[in-house]
Amino acid sequence: MTREQKHLSGSPSSKRCCSSHSLQLISYIYKLVKECVAMLDHLFPSNNLSISAECDGQNGVLKPAQSGGRVPKLEEIKYMQSLYMKSTVAALRSLKQIRSKSSTVKTD
C-alpha cells in the first residue's frame, strides 16, 4: 500500500463513502426481503380461499389456476414454498450480517 493509499484509507471522505455504500446495500437487501415476503404472501396465502379469488359467477366455484388451467400438485407447491422461504431466509441473514457490522447499529 502506498503512502497516498494509506492517507486516503483513513480520510473522513473515504469512511463516508464506505458507510454510504453499506447503507445502500442494506436498503437494497431490505427491498429484496420485502419483495420475497410479498411474493410468498401472494403465492401461499394464509387462508385457502381469499376474498379476491375469481369465481365463475354462476355458483361460486373457483376457476382453475391461470397457468394454463392446470392446478399445481401439492409437491410442486411445497417445493416452490421451500424455495422462496430459503431465499427469504438467506436475504434476512445477509441483512442481519451487514447490519451487525454497521456503525449505526447498537448491539447490547
N, C-alpha and C positions, 0 to 999 in steps of 0.2 A: 504494500500500500504506500503510495507516495505521500509526501508531506501535504500536498493540496487535498488529497482524498481524505486524509485524517482530519484536516481542518473542516472540510465540508461535512464529514460524518457527524461532527459534534455541533454543527451550527443549528440555531433555532429554526431556520427555514427548512432544513432537511428533516428535522423532527416533526415540523408541522405537516410536511409532505407525507411522511410515513403515517402519521396519525390520521390525516385526511384519507389516505388510501385504505387504512384499516376500517374507518367508518363507512366508506363507500362499499367495501367488501361485506361488512356486516349488514348494511342496508340491502344489498343485493341478495344475500343469503336469506335474510328475513322475508324479502319479497317472494323468493322461491318457496320457502316454507309455507307462506300464506297461500300460494297457488296450489301447492301439494294438498294442503288441508281442504281447500275449496274443491279440488278435483275429487278427493276422497269422499267428501260430503255429497257431491253430485253423483258419483258412481255407486256409492254404497250408503244410501240414506239410512238414518237410524230406525225409521219405521218402514214396513214393507210397502205400504201404499201412501203416496204423498197426495196432497190436495191438487197439485198441478199435473197429476198423471192424466194422460189422454184416454178418453173413453170413446167408444164407438157411437155414442149419442142415443142409442136405442134402449139398451137395457143396462147400461153402466158397466159393461165388460171392458176390461182394459185391452187396448190394441197391443199387438206384438211389438217387440223392440224394433227400433228404426234401423238396425243394422241388417237390412235385407230381410226383415221379417223373422229372423232367426233369434230365438231366445238362447242366451249363453248357458252352457251347462254349469252346474254347481262347481265342478273342478276348475273351470275357466275363471269363474267369479272369484273363487278363493285364491287362485294364482295371481290374478290382477290385484286383488286387495293386498296380498302379501307383497307384491312388487311395489305398489305405491306406498305401503306402510314402511317398507325398508328404505325407500328413497326419502321419505319424510323424516324418519329417524336419523338417517345419515346426515341430512341437511341440518337437523336440530343439533346433532353432536358437533358438526363443524361450527355452527353458530356459537355454541357453548364454549368450544375451544378458543375461538377467536376472541370472544368477549372476555374470557378468563385472562387473556394476555393483554387486554386493553388497559390503558392507564386511567380510563374514565370509570371503570367498574371497580367498586369496592367489595372486597371479599372479607367476610367476618370470620 
